[in-house]
């Protein structure tokens, strides 16, 4: 399910969070799906349970999962998280495009960079 790259310098909880977010957004983890417990996830990845707990907590704050006391954590219903993430990334893209333009790139050059990086 989740694979952690140890060559990436980001904190492990961020890697776990990003991996789970990607699985949720891609539909690999559908709405209502129960996530492995913190302990199970920590054992499967051979990392500290506190790391998993932090990733789950942040995903819950962002609206991707919900935690039910005594039952576990589940993928949240509805597309609100997807729309929020799209808006967040769109804003980041706009800020990057503005910075690239300030450095002298044209709109066409920026668009070409985006086209080259698409993976579909």
Secondary structure by P-SEA (a helix, b strand, c coil): cccccccccccaaaaaaaaaaaaaaacccccccccccaaaaaaaacccaaaaaaaaaaaaaaccccccccccccccccaaaaaaaaaaaaaaaaaaaaaaaaacccaaaaaaaaaaaccc
